[in-house]
């Protein structure tokens, strides 16, 4: 029997500061109508000054460990594009604060695909026998790198963290990650970028502080998101032997409800099979897929035994997908998100 990575615990965390569309409209040239209609997002949560990505990651990681009923793992993989510092990685800090001991801990940077890439990395370490268990966290505090005057990015992004625990098992068990499809296209790297602050344009050499802010070309990113996530999901489903009409739930990167609707259309998946929680948390980057999982499992929209396809897309460009039959999971609700009323993508926006 192949040694597989089996998901046994799930947890998520969002920071306490809620920002509604109406509040954004008081600060910027935008409206609730525009944001809701064009994205499906109604509110997002952001960190207070002084709160860093590691703070979010520690909360989510602790919840995932509790959910799995364990207090230790063999490796921690943290997906983030907003590390606490350019150097060192944030994962060792998180491992230390969680009391996980001197385990290997490292960051994976694939922007909004980061969580799927991190899952694949941890699953590979488990399959190869290097680790028997892993804590995989997706965490980003994107509000810290947004231009406060950019109405487009501020309307979309929110902060958060989501985490899962994996352990070695076999592929026949519920929760086993059944395979991966991963890809990248660096020829379109400039569509999603923070131009400065890295080795190409060191922060100390910048003449324009705006180069330290996140920038995105919305329309081509939108088009890529639809085709890359649909293609990756299709390849993954074929690889693991699932006909697309046997997929019970698609948990895709939560960037825009119109993207989710279009991906569903490409794959022939009806609206009730597509998990949506971006209406209340926005695009939380590496936290997006696990936070959607947390919300859907807690609400009962996603239940044990369902064939669940996870799919990400983000800067790089990068994309990836994996699939699992959802195991029984105990999940605490996201703080501040107990009033779930949404089902299916069409409910999230006036499209
Ligand atoms: O997480 C990584 C992946 N990211 C994504 O998948 C995001 C993908 N892209 C999108 O979701 C959409 O492209 C956006 C939501 C970012 C933008 O929506 P859009 O329908 O593509 O709008 P647009 O960029 O084509 O802009 C249309 C108009 C422009 O005005 P003009 O030039 O037509 O006068 C924008 O300036 O909407 C304007 N606009 C806004 N208006 C009010 C852009 N942002 C806003 C805003 N409020 N917040």
Boltz pocket constraint, residues with backbone or C-beta under 6 A from the ligand:
constraints:
  - pocket:
      binder: B
      contacts: [[A, 29], [A, 30], [A, 31], [A, 34], [A, 35], [A, 38], [A, 39], [A, 112], [A, 151], [A, 152], [A, 155], [A, 156], [A, 192], [A, 217], [A, 218], [A, 219], [A, 221], [A, 222], [A, 225], [A, 255], [A, 256], [A, 259], [A, 283], [A, 285], [A, 313], [A, 314], [A, 315]]
      max_distance: 6.0
